[in-house]
């Protein structure tokens, strides 16, 4: 099978297209023929080993997992003898946060993994996109911040993959949403449901005098200390970037003061019920997939370069030749900025 292999840390040029052995499912595993995968800022971080903590977890000198990639959608083409939850031909999407492996034409996962049937109306691309920003935003807003009806939330980086889904979920949970992005993306963020949009090139939200129950820094650009004065008395600051600073602030704010700083490893807390929840929202028209660009597998280097510009809007999708990308039913098509 074709796969993108990464045997050393570095620039996008360390990614190489190679022929590797197709994996065989164990007794409790399914094998998925991939039709869509996602390139995220996290993938770029794992490729570079930046921050350094990645080396401590996934290989000090070189990557322990040479095929990167977490989010995917595809079709099951083989099952182990003990598998009961899935069968050959099932269209599924999911994540592989511990072993990676989705930068390839096939991947094997346990049937107990975060894996579920595609939304009825979704294409493979759309379903993979929901696995990217949708799952992350859900854990941060619903489980970590416990966002409630009537609360005020500010989402920094509202046009990115996590931010775009966070805007939609925050509105679903009944919050008043302020999105922060560039003026170029203001109309896009507004179309996702934001009540207000701030242009970060013209206005600094931390100096506006407004306060929020939740500040979600979906791009890891603003620190807790910079945001603290913009939090309400019991406000929560969230960030997607696991820096040493946020770890120290989490420990400190858990003991002192009413304003809290929080990070969570959302990928390790996922379960298939979360995928099913997002699928239901998608099929009801209460959430839309947001696809910025598509690249074939052989253009993975270009996809990484684009993601690293920090200018993507929503998801960057990797496609695999020969896949049918049409939805089961042609409704609720993906939003392409």
ChimeraX attribute file (.defattr): number of C-alpha atoms within 10 A of each C-alpha:
attribute: neighborCount
match mode: 1-to-1
recipient: residues
	/A:1	11
	/A:2	17
	/A:3	24
	/A:4	25
	/A:5	20
	/A:6	21
	/A:7	16
	/A:8	17
	/A:9	21
	/A:10	17
	/A:11	13
	/A:12	18
	/A:13	13
	/A:14	15
	/A:15	24
	/A:16	17
	/A:17	17
	/A:18	13
	/A:19	12
	/A:20	13
	/A:21	10
	/A:22	15
	/A:23	12
	/A:24	15
	/A:25	18
	/A:26	16
	/A:27	13
	/A:28	16
	/A:29	22
	/A:30	29
	/A:31	24
	/A:32	28
	/A:33	24
	/A:34	27
	/A:35	26
	/A:36	32
	/A:37	36
	/A:38	25
	/A:39	27
	/A:40	25
	/A:41	15
	/A:42	16
	/A:43	17
	/A:44	20
	/A:45	16
	/A:46	21
	/A:47	24
	/A:48	19
	/A:49	24
	/A:50	15
	/A:51	13
	/A:52	14
	/A:53	15
	/A:54	17
	/A:55	18
	/A:56	10
	/A:57	11
	/A:58	16
	/A:59	15
	/A:60	14
	/A:61	12
	/A:62	16
	/A:63	21
	/A:64	16
	/A:65	17
	/A:66	19
	/A:67	20
	/A:68	25
	/A:69	25
	/A:70	25
	/A:71	28
	/A:72	34
	/A:73	31
	/A:74	32
	/A:75	23
	/A:76	22
	/A:77	16
	/A:78	18
	/A:79	25
	/A:80	19
	/A:81	12
	/A:82	12
	/A:83	16
	/A:84	10
	/A:85	10
	/A:86	19
	/A:87	15
	/A:88	13
	/A:89	13
	/A:90	15
	/A:91	23
	/A:92	22
	/A:93	32
	/A:94	28
	/A:95	30
	/A:96	22
	/A:97	19
	/A:98	11
	/A:99	17
	/A:100	18
	/A:101	25
	/A:102	28
	/A:103	29
	/A:104	26
	/A:105	23
	/A:106	23
	/A:107	23
	/A:108	24
	/A:109	22
	/A:110	18
	/A:111	20
	/A:112	14
	/A:113	16
	/A:114	22
	/A:115	25
	/A:116	24
	/A:117	19
	/A:118	25
	/A:119	26
	/A:120	17
	/A:121	21
	/A:122	26
	/A:123	26
	/A:124	29
	/A:125	30
	/A:126	29
	/A:127	32
	/A:128	32
	/A:129	31
	/A:130	32
	/A:131	28
	/A:132	26
	/A:133	24
	/A:134	26
	/A:135	26
	/A:136	24
	/A:137	26
	/A:138	24
	/A:139	19
	/A:140	24
	/A:141	20
	/A:142	14
	/A:143	13
	/A:144	16
	/A:145	21
	/A:146	13
	/A:147	21
	/A:148	17
	/A:149	12
	/A:150	13
	/A:151	15
	/A:152	21
	/A:153	27
	/A:154	29
	/A:155	27
	/A:156	24
	/A:157	26
	/A:158	33
	/A:159	32
	/A:160	25
	/A:161	29
	/A:162	28
	/A:163	28
	/A:164	29
	/A:165	27
	/A:166	30
	/A:167	29
	/A:168	21
	/A:169	24
	/A:170	27
	/A:171	19
	/A:172	15
	/A:173	16
	/A:174	14
	/A:175	22
	/A:176	21
	/A:177	25
	/A:178	25
	/A:179	29
	/A:180	27
	/A:181	22
	/A:182	19
	/A:183	15
	/A:184	10
	/A:185	19
	/A:186	19
	/A:187	14
	/A:188	20
	/A:189	29
	/A:190	18
	/A:191	13
	/A:192	22
	/A:193	19
	/A:194	26
	/A:195	15
	/A:196	14
	/A:197	22
	/A:198	20
	/A:199	16
	/A:200	15
	/A:201	10
	/A:202	9
	/A:203	11
	/A:204	12
	/A:205	19
	/A:206	16
	/A:207	12
	/A:208	9
	/A:209	9
	/A:210	11
	/A:211	21
	/A:212	24
	/A:213	24
	/A:214	27
	/A:215	27
	/A:216	29
	/A:217	24
	/A:218	26
	/A:219	20
	/A:220	15
	/A:221	11
	/A:222	16
	/A:223	16
	/A:224	23
	/A:225	13
	/A:226	11
	/A:227	20
	/A:228	20
	/A:229	17
	/A:230	23
	/A:231	23
	/A:232	17
	/A:233	15
	/A:234	12
	/A:235	21
	/A:236	25
	/A:237	28
	/A:238	24
	/A:239	23
	/A:240	22
	/A:241	18
	/A:242	16
	/A:243	15
	/A:244	12
	/A:245	11
	/A:246	21
	/A:247	14
	/A:248	12
	/A:249	17
	/A:250	18
	/A:251	13
	/A:252	13
	/A:253	14
	/A:254	14
	/A:255	9
	/A:256	10
	/A:257	10
	/A:258	13
	/A:259	19
	/A:260	24
	/A:261	25
	/A:262	22
	/A:263	19
	/A:264	18
	/A:265	14
	/A:266	17
	/A:267	19
	/A:268	12
	/A:269	14
	/A:270	20
	/A:271	17
	/A:272	16
	/A:273	12
	/A:274	19
	/A:275	25
	/A:276	16
	/A:277	13
	/A:278	22
	/A:279	24
	/A:280	15
	/A:281	15
	/A:282	23
	/A:283	16
	/A:284	13
	/A:285	13
	/A:286	15
	/A:287	22
	/A:288	25
	/A:289	27
	/A:290	26
	/A:291	22
	/A:292	18
	/A:293	17
	/A:294	18
	/A:295	19
	/A:296	15
	/A:297	22
	/A:298	19
	/A:299	16
	/A:300	22
	/A:301	18
	/A:302	14
	/A:303	22
	/A:304	21
	/A:305	14
	/A:306	15
	/A:307	20
	/A:308	15
	/A:309	9
	/A:310	12
	/A:311	14
	/A:312	18
	/A:313	24
	/A:314	27
	/A:315	30
	/A:316	26
	/A:317	27
	/A:318	25
	/A:319	24
	/A:320	22
	/A:321	12
	/A:322	7
	/A:323	14
	/A:324	12
	/A:325	16
	/A:326	14
	/A:327	19
	/A:328	13
	/A:329	11
	/A:330	11
	/A:331	12
	/A:332	17
	/A:333	18
	/A:334	19
	/A:335	15
	/A:336	14
	/A:337	15
